[in-house]
Amino acid sequence: MTFGDLFERAAALGGDLDEADVRRALDAVRSTADGNGGDSGGDGDSGGEGNEVTDPLDPSPARVVAGADALAADLLLGGDAREALDALRSHAWTTLVASDPLLDDAEAVIASLAEPELAADWRDAVEAWREPVTQPSGDHPALASAYRGGAMQVISLDPSLTGPGAAAGLRDRLPVSVRESRAFATVFDPAKLYPDAVGGEYPGPDRDPRTMAPARTDGDQHR
């Protein structure tokens, strides 16, 4: 199941959703987990009994975390979130970093706003794309993924992470920038990033953002 297939299925379900709906659904997922004594949604577990927590990797601007809200918005809303994630899907030398608790949250949001079958198929696709990290119990999934996975950029719809005060506080502790989808899509410049991240002259997008296959050269890759 490709991302293109998933986007078409999500669109066919209809519904008049917006980012506020996604944020409310994520808050509900987290509240339910907290009420059940779980750690998901802001507190996730370490990703499985016996799994060792990932030692922090060296930071790189080519390594990016998308929060659970941004991942769900990419699938269900399109728009700014899809543009931001397409920038990563289009370049095989970038890395999407995500812990299991982060994906748990996103899958639960998708299931609640769309349908469980779509959420499960999306999980399969995103697990094939992401680089997994194992986080400590009690850590925020997006921030823990960034810290453990060496990601210097986080895409989030959460104003508590993207506000000026929050951004300054995070930079004092982590080498990370947290941006809303539109802001990330605006500042993410693969042509400038490529020489430092990979080396040499930027060759352009090298992957189809819908199929994740090597890029075609015969027209627009987006649909």
N, C-alpha and C positions, 0 to 999 in steps of 0.2 A: 504494500500500500504506500504510494508516494504522497508527498505533501500536497501535490496538485490534486490528487484524488481526495484527500482529506478536506482540502479547502472547498472543493465542489460539494462534498457531502454536507459540510457545515452550512454552506450557503443554501442548499436545498431544504434544510430544516426550517429556514425562515426565522422569524422572531426579530423583534426590534430591540436589540441589545446595544448597550454602550459601555464605555469604560467603567462608569459608576456601577453598572450591574455586575461586572467582573469583580470589582473591588468588594462589593457587598457579599458576593458569593464566597470570595476568599475569606472574608471576615467570618462568615458563617461556618466555613470549614474549620477554621482555627478555633472558633468558639466551641464547636462540637467536640473537637479533639481535646481541648482543655477540659471540657465537662466530663469527658470519658476517662480522664487521667492520661490521655495520650500526649505525644510530643510533636505531632504534626503541625504544620502551618506556623512557622515562626519558632518552633522549638524542636523540630524533628529528631528522630532517633539517629543512631550512628549508622543506620543502613543495614542492620542485621547482626544478630548475636555472633560474637567471635570475630567480626570484622575490625581490623585495626584502623584507627583514625589516620587519614592521609597526612603525612608530613607536608608542611607548606612548601609549595614549589616556587621557583624564582618567578617574580612578576613579569608579565609581558602584556603590552597593549593589544596583541593579537588574540589574547585569551579573554573571553567575555562570558559573563553570566547574565541570563535573562530570568528575572523573577517569575514566580508562578503566575502572577497576574499578566505579565507581558506575554508569556507563552500561551496562556489561554486566549488573550486578546488577539494574538497572531492568528490562531485558528478560527475563532468565532467572529471576530470583528473585521479583520483585515486592516486597512488604513495604515496609520503610523506604525503600529506594532509589526505589521507584515513587512513594511518597508525596512524597518530596522533589522528584522530577522533575515530578510532577503539579502541584506548586505553581507551577512555571515554565510548563509547558504550558498551564495554565489562565489565564495572564495575558500577553496579547500585548505589553504594555509592558515585560516583562522580556526579557533577552537571554541566550541560552546561547552562550558563547564557546568555541571549540575550534579548535586547529590541526589540520592533517592528520595529523601524527604521533600526536596524542592519539587521533584516530579510528582510525588504523591499528592501534594497540594494542587498542582496544576491539573492533574487527572481528575481529582475530586471536583474542582470547579467546572471543568468541561462536562463531566457527568451530570452535574446539577443543573447546568444551563442548557445542555443539549441532550445527550443520551449516553448511557454507559458504554454501548458498543463503539461509538465514535471515540470516546475517551480512551478505551482500551487499544484501539487501532492507532490512535495518535501516540500513545505511550510506546508502542512497538517502534514507530518511526523515529521518535525523538531519542529513544535509547540507542538506536543504531547510529545516531548523529553525535550525541553528546560524549564528552569524556567524563567518566564518573569520578567522584571523590567521595570519601567517607568522612562524615563530620561528627563532632562530639554531640552527645545528647544535650539538648538545651540551647544549642546555638541557632541563630537565625539562618534558615536554609540558604538564602541568596548571599548573605555576607560570609557565612561559613564556606560556601562553595568558592567564593572569590578568594578568600584567604588561603584555603587549603589548595585550591587549584591554580594559584598564580594569576588570576584574572584581574586586570587593572580597570576593567569597565563593567558596570552593572546596568542593565536596562530594567526599570521598574516603574510601575504606576503609583507607587506608594508615596504620598506627599511627605510622610514622616522620614523618608529616606532621600527624597529629591530636593527638599527645601534647602535654602541657603545655609541655615544654621546646622542642619543635619549634615550637609555636605562638608562643611568646615570641620565639624567634629569627627567625621569619619576619616578625613584626610590626616588628622592628627594621629590616628591609630593604624590606618591601612593605606597602602598606596593605590587607592581605588577612587574612581569617579562614578557616581550614581546619577543617571540621567533618565528622564522620560523618553519614550520611544521616539517622538519627533526630534528631540534634541540630539539623541544618539545618531539618528539617521542624518542629521545635518552636519555633525562634527566628524563622523567616522569617514575618513578619507583613505581608502585603500592604496591609492597611488602614492601618498606620502608615507604611509605605514610600511609598505612592502619592502623598500630598500633596507630598512633597519630590521624588520621581522624576518625577512627571507634572504635579501641580498639581490642586487642586480636591478634591472629596469622592470617596472610594473608591466605585466603582460595583459592586464585586463581581467575580467571575471573568468574563472576557469571551471565553473561548475554550474549546472542548471539548478536554479533555486527551487524548482518544483519536483524534479526527479532525483537530485543529488548526483546525477551522472556527469561525466566530463562535458564541458561546455560545447554546445553547437556553435557553428559560425555562420548559420544561414538564417539569422533573424532574431526577433525578440524572444527571450527565454521566459518572460513572465506571461502568465495567463490568469 
